[in-house]
Amino acid sequence: MNSKNKEMNFEKALAELEQIVTQLEKGGLALNESLALFEKGVRLARYLRAELDKAEKKVEILLKDEKGELKAQDFNPEEISSSSLEEAGEEPEEEK
């Protein structure tokens, strides 16, 4: 890993990947330039996937019960009650 990768974070990598996609979709690039951008995009996508995998593993650890088993729960954002948001230290959103 070079020093540039050490400075990379998820948000920067995602923004850079979006720029690459935009450039490639626009077209008008030389073949070598397109291939170089594509290669860089693939590296960024792999980095982002690895970061998402790490985050997923952290979430799984946080969701394990006292026996070390995952407690699967369906996620439905509409079911988030204001009381559970308050327990998490967040303010409930006002309905528009």
MODELLER restraints for C-alpha pairs under 7 A, 6 or more apart:
rsr = mdl.restraints
at = mdl.atoms
rsr.add(forms.Gaussian(group=physical.xy_distance, feature=features.Distance(at['CA:10:A'], at['CA:48:A']), mean=6.30, stdev=0.5))
rsr.add(forms.Gaussian(group=physical.xy_distance, feature=features.Distance(at['CA:13:A'], at['CA:44:A']), mean=6.08, stdev=0.5))
rsr.add(forms.Gaussian(group=physical.xy_distance, feature=features.Distance(at['CA:17:A'], at['CA:41:A']), mean=5.64, stdev=0.5))
rsr.add(forms.Gaussian(group=physical.xy_distance, feature=features.Distance(at['CA:17:A'], at['CA:44:A']), mean=6.38, stdev=0.5))
rsr.add(forms.Gaussian(group=physical.xy_distance, feature=features.Distance(at['CA:20:A'], at['CA:37:A']), mean=6.32, stdev=0.5))
rsr.add(forms.Gaussian(group=physical.xy_distance, feature=features.Distance(at['CA:20:A'], at['CA:41:A']), mean=6.50, stdev=0.5))
rsr.add(forms.Gaussian(group=physical.xy_distance, feature=features.Distance(at['CA:24:A'], at['CA:34:A']), mean=6.64, stdev=0.5))
rsr.add(forms.Gaussian(group=physical.xy_distance, feature=features.Distance(at['CA:60:A'], at['CA:70:A']), mean=6.83, stdev=0.5))
rsr.add(forms.Gaussian(group=physical.xy_distance, feature=features.Distance(at['CA:63:A'], at['CA:70:A']), mean=6.08, stdev=0.5))
rsr.add(forms.Gaussian(group=physical.xy_distance, feature=features.Distance(at['CA:63:A'], at['CA:71:A']), mean=6.52, stdev=0.5))
rsr.add(forms.Gaussian(group=physical.xy_distance, feature=features.Distance(at['CA:64:A'], at['CA:70:A']), mean=4.43, stdev=0.5))
rsr.add(forms.Gaussian(group=physical.xy_distance, feature=features.Distance(at['CA:64:A'], at['CA:71:A']), mean=6.21, stdev=0.5))
rsr.add(forms.Gaussian(group=physical.xy_distance, feature=features.Distance(at['CA:65:A'], at['CA:71:A']), mean=6.57, stdev=0.5))
rsr.add(forms.Gaussian(group=physical.xy_distance, feature=features.Distance(at['CA:82:A'], at['CA:92:A']), mean=5.24, stdev=0.5))
rsr.add(forms.Gaussian(group=physical.xy_distance, feature=features.Distance(at['CA:85:A'], at['CA:91:A']), mean=6.38, stdev=0.5))
rsr.add(forms.Gaussian(group=physical.xy_distance, feature=features.Distance(at['CA:85:A'], at['CA:92:A']), mean=6.11, stdev=0.5))
